[in-house]
């Protein structure tokens, strides 16, 4: 499901990502490369071990090339992390402290997947409003989504490198990238 350029990049990523900023810089770079390589939309995500900054898995948006509305960057990163770690519950005993870093706040679908995945921390770049401003429909997400995740023991940090993340979205719109949304009645 992941494009070859991403698999090649991940095979060479050996450095740790000690700071939240360095982790976000990686996912923003992946979102930009995904558009530049013509392999999907302007979103990137990765799962890290929050304790030591080790990259566990990454994903990029592949909705259009895969004809799969669920192929969001967060969903692919979570699935890849679960496969790599051999466990559907990333919060299970013995698992690293898994942190999802995503270039944009989660849509309704990805928001719903986060508690089910076992992720313990979520770090976001651009806002849902940034994505909606260029035409993406982020769906009916809980209005106080951060508090809802926090109630479940999932720490959330938003606005990390927001300008750089939003720039990828704006560049995608300027290049007339495909804005894909489900049809509403």
C-alpha atoms as one frame of an Amber mdcrd trajectory, in Angstrom:
protein
   0.000   0.000   0.000   2.906   2.381   0.635   4.761   3.859  -2.340   8.240
   2.518  -3.100   9.948   5.874  -2.505   8.595   5.846   1.073   9.763   2.286
   1.706  13.208   3.257   0.386  13.286   6.358   2.578  12.252   4.408   5.684
  14.987   1.829   5.035  17.594   4.597   5.296  16.117   6.494   8.284  18.498
   5.444  11.022  18.694   8.592  13.136  16.456   9.028  16.148  14.016  11.882
  16.296  14.697  13.354  19.728  12.256  16.253  19.537   8.622  16.635  18.588
   9.731  19.251  16.061  12.087  16.813  14.318   9.317  14.209  14.165   6.902
  16.727  12.683   9.517  17.885  10.188   9.749  14.294   8.926   5.983  13.854
   8.416   5.676  17.239   6.716   8.539  16.236   4.424   6.759  12.942   3.677
   3.518  14.786   2.847   5.396  17.119   0.497   7.230  14.205  -1.164   3.978
  12.277  -1.570   2.562  15.117  -3.637   5.837  15.689  -5.500   6.156  12.004
  -6.394   2.536  11.924  -7.585   1.690   9.094  -5.186  -1.135  10.669  -3.197
  -2.531  13.571  -1.254  -0.859  16.200   0.959  -0.865  14.307   4.245   1.825
  12.374   6.113   1.943  10.577   9.458   4.304   8.417  11.473   4.303   6.401
  14.673   7.276   6.912  16.968   8.447   5.539  20.284   7.852   8.710  22.297
  10.365   7.560  24.882  13.405   7.573  22.640  12.251   9.122  19.346  12.667
   5.945  17.297  10.603   5.853  14.120   8.395   2.757  14.151   6.358   3.221
  10.947   5.113   5.890   8.567   2.297   6.448   6.118   1.197   8.909   3.473
  -2.202   9.575   2.011  -2.981   7.086  -0.776  -6.744   7.570  -1.248  -6.753
   8.425  -4.954  -4.051   6.051  -6.282  -5.460   3.098  -4.331  -9.137   3.984
  -4.880  -9.548   3.504  -1.142 -11.266   6.124   0.994  -9.669   4.689   4.154
  -6.072   5.033   2.903  -5.340   8.117   4.992  -1.779   8.714   6.203  -2.716
   8.099   9.850  -4.522   4.861   9.078  -1.598   3.518   7.046   0.973   4.571
   9.672  -1.018   2.918  12.470  -1.526  -0.279  10.436   2.177  -0.433   9.559
   3.148   0.073  13.222   0.767  -2.675  14.343   2.215  -5.050  11.753   5.812
  -4.175  12.623   5.237  -4.538  16.369   3.046  -7.628  15.929   0.164  -6.316
  18.009  -3.199  -4.709  17.219  -3.044  -2.783  20.526  -0.160  -0.310  20.455
  -0.891   0.500  24.096  -0.576  -3.102  25.306   1.864  -4.177  27.990   5.371
  -4.379  26.587   4.677  -1.998  23.703   6.679   1.230  23.384   4.959   4.510
  24.282   3.496   5.004  20.790   3.060   8.541  19.519   1.230   9.369  16.280
   2.655  12.456  14.584   0.496  13.719  11.756   0.846  16.637   9.362  -2.795
  17.618   9.943  -5.341  17.137  12.699  -7.229  13.872  12.260 -10.447  13.702
  10.277 -13.478  11.967  11.776 -12.333   8.520  10.606  -8.764   8.857  11.855
  -9.988  10.389  15.130 -12.102   7.267  15.666  -9.164   4.953  14.943  -6.819
   6.562  17.471  -8.370   5.177  20.694  -8.838   1.745  19.079  -5.175   1.642
  18.045  -3.666   2.052  21.503  -1.771   5.225  20.555  -0.866   7.167  23.739
   0.087  10.531  22.232  -1.012  12.500  19.162   0.938  15.421  17.715  -0.624
  17.495  14.914   0.684  20.123  12.504  -1.961  21.851  10.366  -5.498  22.218
  11.691  -8.699  20.723  10.336  -9.634  24.295   9.372  -6.479  24.488   7.229
  -7.554  21.329   5.357 -11.145  22.527   5.060  -9.965  25.894   3.734  -8.654
  24.164   0.588 -11.779  22.017   0.199 -11.256  18.814   2.194 -14.218  17.647
   4.294 -12.873  16.473   7.650 -16.209  14.952   8.669 -18.316  15.202  11.817
 -15.565  15.072  14.431 -16.431  15.738  18.087 -16.236  19.515  18.671 -13.925
  19.043  21.672 -11.949  16.166  20.190  -8.793  16.974  22.157 -10.605  16.691
  25.500 -12.260  13.452  24.363  -8.878  11.875  23.632  -7.368  13.285  26.838
 -10.219  11.663  28.832  -9.040   8.342  27.408  -5.460   8.967  28.513  -4.240
  10.061  25.070  -2.161  13.246  25.264  -2.679  15.667  22.350  -0.427  18.464
  21.110  -1.608  20.635  18.224  -0.112  23.365  16.074   3.417  21.933  15.881
   5.083  23.473  12.802   1.598  24.492  11.671   2.741  27.029   9.079   5.000
  24.514   7.317   2.285  21.837   7.381  -0.379  24.241   6.084   1.997  25.345
   3.314   1.953  21.791   1.894  -1.853  21.936   1.787  -1.830  25.360   0.140
   0.783  24.271  -2.416  -1.348  21.218  -3.209  -4.347  23.445  -3.864  -2.261
  25.835  -5.987  -1.077  22.889  -8.083  -4.741  21.876  -8.516  -4.323  18.601
  -6.651  -7.383  16.382  -6.460  -9.640  17.304  -3.535 -11.407  14.065  -2.670
 -14.394  13.915  -0.373 -17.218  11.494   0.132 -20.426  12.517  -1.497 -22.971
  13.912   0.931 -26.707  13.638   0.386
